Amino acid sequence: MHQLKSISNRVRIIFNRFKLILVSLAAILIFFIFVSLAWAAEDLFPGEIPPDDFRITHMGPDEDATYLAVDSAAAYNSQRNQFLVVWQGSLQSPSPIPRETEIFGQLINGGTGAAIGNMKRISFMGLEGDNRYEALRPALAYNPDRDDFLVVWEGNESTAVPNLDEYEIWGQRLSYNTFGALVSTGNEMRISSMGPDGNAAYRPYHPAVAYNPDEDRYLVVWDSDDDMAPIADDEYEIFGQEMEYTANVLTESGSDFRISDMG
């Protein structure tokens, strides 16, 4: 009797080990099936169009590190199946001075990844050829109702802002002409008013923008300090400005307003 019990225990142990092996083999088989399906899906439905990375910017001559393209952003045009890519870049021509930093853009075909037309300069901060003026950190949003974009950035200007070191948030509306090319609609717009004019102690950073289709307006936000009581100098909070269309002209809707209240 004891011998039969011992044999039964051994059979049970062998069976359990065999079952464990079968489960492990099944798990390995399922893993390879999923990997194979993933490879097949990638071949049938590629995740990248085109399948390899592609170069978008061409700032200055190749092999010259003086000219840069950084801080890119992109928005999708659902009406035309296009992307608009914007970035902060250094000019080559017509400016004779390297590192005059402005905002540029390039339309990209949403189906092929091919560039549409030529690179477009979007910002014009300060005097041409004067690299003391710059446009930095662009952001953008698309309005499908009017088929246009709003590009915003932080920068200093020679005319609208009296102090060279005084930075504000600026914007440019871009629309399509009859040939399907993006063109600037209206002039650059000053969007923020941080601190008194002429006082460079107040500096807005990191603009962002989104479109509200229900109200047909944009909201532009940024972080900054301000002289708005009770905020102290160097106390950074989030501020905003709504942009609305008046007779098809994009303008500010009211004044800047404080959004965050930290501490």
C-alpha positions as CSV (number, residue, x, y, z in Angstrom):
1,M,0.0,0.0,0.0
2,H,2.8,2.4,0.9
3,Q,4.6,1.5,-2.3
4,L,1.5,2.3,-4.4
5,K,1.1,5.7,-2.6
6,S,4.7,6.5,-3.3
7,I,4.3,5.7,-7.0
8,S,1.2,7.8,-7.1
9,N,3.0,10.7,-5.7
10,R,5.8,10.4,-8.2
11,V,3.3,10.2,-11.1
12,R,1.6,13.3,-9.7
13,I,5.0,15.2,-9.5
14,I,5.9,14.2,-13.0
15,F,2.5,15.2,-14.3
16,N,2.8,18.6,-12.6
17,R,6.3,19.2,-14.1
18,F,5.0,18.1,-17.5
19,K,2.1,20.5,-17.2
20,L,4.5,23.3,-16.2
21,I,6.6,22.6,-19.3
22,L,3.5,22.7,-21.5
23,V,2.4,26.0,-20.0
24,S,5.8,27.5,-20.5
25,L,6.0,26.3,-24.1
26,A,2.5,27.7,-24.8
27,A,3.6,31.1,-23.4
28,I,6.7,31.1,-25.6
29,L,4.6,30.1,-28.6
30,I,2.1,32.9,-27.9
31,F,4.9,35.4,-27.5
32,F,6.4,34.5,-30.9
33,I,2.9,34.7,-32.5
34,F,2.4,38.2,-31.2
35,V,5.9,39.3,-32.4
36,S,5.1,37.8,-35.8
37,L,1.8,39.6,-35.9
38,A,3.4,42.9,-34.9
39,W,6.0,42.6,-37.7
40,A,3.3,41.7,-40.2
41,A,1.2,44.7,-39.0
42,E,4.2,47.0,-39.4
43,D,4.6,45.8,-42.9
44,L,0.9,46.1,-43.7
45,F,0.3,49.3,-41.7
46,P,3.5,51.2,-41.3
47,G,3.6,53.6,-38.4
48,E,5.9,56.0,-40.1
49,I,5.3,57.8,-43.3
50,P,7.8,57.7,-44.9
51,P,9.3,54.7,-43.1
52,D,12.5,56.6,-42.2
53,D,13.2,59.9,-40.5
54,F,13.3,62.8,-42.9
55,R,15.0,66.2,-42.7
56,I,12.7,69.2,-42.6
57,T,15.0,72.2,-41.9
58,H,17.8,73.6,-44.0
59,M,19.2,76.5,-41.9
60,G,22.4,77.9,-43.4
61,P,25.1,75.9,-45.3
62,D,25.6,72.2,-44.4
63,E,28.6,71.5,-42.1
64,D,28.3,75.0,-40.6
65,A,27.2,74.8,-36.9
66,T,26.7,78.5,-36.7
67,Y,23.1,78.1,-38.0
68,L,20.7,76.2,-35.9
69,A,17.1,74.9,-35.8
70,V,15.7,74.2,-32.4
71,D,12.5,74.2,-30.3
72,S,10.2,72.8,-32.9
73,A,6.4,72.4,-32.7
74,A,3.8,71.1,-35.1
75,A,0.0,71.3,-35.7
76,Y,-2.2,69.3,-38.1
77,N,-4.5,70.8,-40.8
78,S,-7.4,68.4,-40.9
79,Q,-8.9,70.1,-43.9
80,R,-5.9,69.6,-46.2
81,N,-4.1,66.7,-44.5
82,Q,-1.0,68.8,-43.9
83,F,1.2,69.6,-41.0
84,L,2.8,72.9,-40.2
85,V,6.1,72.5,-38.5
86,V,7.6,75.6,-36.9
87,W,11.0,76.2,-35.2
88,Q,13.4,78.7,-33.8
89,G,16.2,79.1,-36.3
90,S,19.3,81.1,-37.3
91,L,19.2,83.1,-40.5
92,Q,21.6,82.8,-43.4
93,S,20.1,85.0,-46.1
94,P,19.3,87.8,-46.5
95,S,20.8,88.6,-43.1
96,P,24.6,88.9,-43.2
97,I,24.9,88.2,-39.5
98,P,24.8,84.6,-38.2
99,R,22.6,83.8,-35.2
100,E,19.9,86.3,-36.0
101,T,17.2,84.1,-34.5
102,E,13.7,84.1,-36.0
103,I,10.7,81.7,-36.3
104,F,10.4,79.7,-39.5
105,G,7.8,77.2,-40.8
106,Q,7.4,74.4,-43.3
107,L,4.3,72.7,-44.6
108,I,4.5,68.9,-44.7
109,N,2.2,66.6,-46.7
110,G,0.3,64.4,-44.2
111,G,0.2,61.4,-46.5
112,T,3.8,61.3,-47.9
113,G,5.9,63.4,-45.5
114,A,7.1,65.5,-48.4
115,A,7.7,69.2,-48.0
116,I,5.1,71.5,-49.5
117,G,6.7,74.6,-51.0
118,N,9.6,76.3,-49.5
119,M,10.5,77.1,-45.9
120,K,8.7,80.3,-44.7
121,R,10.0,82.9,-42.3
122,I,7.2,83.8,-39.9
123,S,8.7,86.3,-37.4
124,F,10.5,89.6,-38.1
125,M,11.8,90.9,-34.8
126,G,13.8,94.1,-34.7
127,L,15.9,95.5,-37.4
128,E,17.0,93.2,-40.3
129,G,20.6,92.0,-39.7
130,D,20.6,93.0,-36.0
131,N,21.0,89.9,-33.9
132,R,20.2,91.7,-30.6
133,Y,16.5,91.0,-31.5
134,E,15.3,87.5,-31.5
135,A,12.2,85.2,-31.6
136,L,12.2,82.1,-29.4
137,R,10.2,79.0,-28.4
138,P,7.3,78.9,-30.9
139,A,4.0,77.2,-30.4
140,L,1.0,77.0,-32.8
141,A,-2.6,75.9,-33.2
142,Y,-4.9,75.3,-36.1
143,N,-8.4,76.7,-36.7
144,P,-10.3,74.3,-39.0
145,D,-13.3,76.6,-39.3
146,R,-11.2,79.3,-41.0
147,D,-8.4,77.1,-42.2
148,D,-5.7,79.2,-40.6
149,F,-2.9,78.9,-38.0
150,L,-1.8,81.1,-35.1
151,V,1.9,80.9,-34.3
152,V,3.1,82.5,-31.1
153,W,6.6,83.0,-29.6
154,E,8.5,85.1,-27.1
155,G,10.7,87.8,-28.4
156,N,11.9,91.4,-28.2
157,E,11.0,94.1,-30.8
158,S,12.5,97.4,-31.8
159,T,9.3,99.4,-32.4
160,A,6.4,98.2,-30.2
161,V,8.6,97.7,-27.1
162,P,10.9,100.6,-26.2
163,N,13.5,98.6,-24.2
164,L,15.8,96.2,-26.1
165,D,15.9,93.7,-23.3
166,E,12.1,93.7,-22.8
167,Y,10.6,90.5,-24.0
168,E,6.9,89.9,-24.7
169,I,4.7,87.2,-26.3
170,W,4.0,87.8,-30.0
171,G,1.9,86.1,-32.6
172,Q,1.3,85.8,-36.4
173,R,-1.8,84.6,-38.1
174,L,-1.1,82.4,-41.2
175,S,-3.7,81.7,-43.9
176,Y,-3.8,80.1,-47.3
177,N,-3.8,82.1,-50.5
178,T,-5.5,81.0,-53.7
179,F,-2.5,79.0,-54.7
180,G,-2.5,76.9,-51.5
181,A,0.6,78.6,-50.1
182,L,0.7,79.9,-46.5
183,V,0.9,83.6,-46.2
184,S,1.1,86.0,-43.2
185,T,-2.3,87.6,-42.6
186,G,-1.9,91.0,-41.0
187,N,1.1,92.1,-39.0
188,E,2.9,90.6,-36.0
189,M,0.7,91.0,-32.9
190,R,2.0,91.8,-29.5
191,I,-0.1,89.6,-27.2
192,S,1.3,90.0,-23.7
193,S,1.9,93.1,-21.6
194,M,4.0,92.0,-18.7
195,G,5.0,94.9,-16.4
196,P,5.2,98.5,-17.5
197,D,6.4,99.2,-21.0
198,G,10.1,99.9,-21.1
199,N,10.7,97.8,-18.0
200,A,12.7,94.6,-18.8
201,A,12.4,93.2,-15.3
202,Y,9.3,91.3,-16.2
203,R,9.8,88.4,-18.7
204,P,7.3,86.0,-20.2
205,Y,8.4,82.5,-21.2
206,H,7.1,79.3,-22.9
207,P,4.0,80.4,-24.8
208,A,1.3,77.8,-25.7
209,V,-1.8,78.2,-27.7
210,A,-5.1,76.3,-28.4
211,Y,-8.2,77.0,-30.5
212,N,-11.7,76.9,-29.2
213,P,-14.1,75.9,-32.0
214,D,-17.2,76.7,-29.9
215,E,-16.2,80.4,-29.5
216,D,-14.1,80.7,-32.6
217,R,-11.1,82.1,-30.6
218,Y,-7.7,81.2,-29.5
219,L,-6.3,81.1,-26.0
220,V,-2.6,82.0,-25.6
221,V,-0.9,81.2,-22.2
222,W,2.6,81.7,-20.8
223,D,4.5,81.9,-17.6
224,S,5.8,85.2,-16.3
225,D,6.2,87.6,-13.4
226,D,4.3,90.9,-13.5
227,D,3.7,94.1,-11.6
228,M,0.0,93.1,-11.1
229,A,-0.7,93.3,-7.4
230,P,-0.2,91.3,-5.2
231,I,2.4,89.5,-7.4
232,A,6.0,90.3,-6.4
233,D,8.9,90.6,-8.9
234,D,10.3,87.2,-9.9
235,E,7.1,85.5,-8.7
236,Y,6.1,83.5,-11.7
237,E,2.5,82.6,-12.5
238,I,0.6,81.5,-15.6
239,F,-1.1,84.3,-17.6
240,G,-3.4,84.2,-20.6
241,Q,-4.9,86.2,-23.4
242,E,-7.8,85.4,-25.6
243,M,-7.6,86.2,-29.3
244,E,-10.8,86.7,-31.3
245,Y,-11.8,87.6,-34.9
246,T,-13.3,91.0,-35.5
247,A,-14.2,91.6,-39.2
248,N,-11.9,88.7,-40.0
249,V,-9.0,90.3,-38.2
250,L,-7.5,88.5,-35.3
251,T,-7.2,90.8,-32.3
252,E,-6.9,90.6,-28.5
253,S,-10.1,90.0,-26.6
254,G,-9.8,92.1,-23.4
255,S,-6.6,92.3,-21.4
256,D,-4.1,89.8,-20.1
257,F,-5.4,87.8,-17.2
258,R,-3.8,85.8,-14.4
259,I,-4.7,82.1,-14.5
260,S,-2.6,80.4,-11.7
261,D,-2.4,81.3,-8.0
262,M,0.4,79.2,-6.5
263,G,1.1,79.8,-2.9
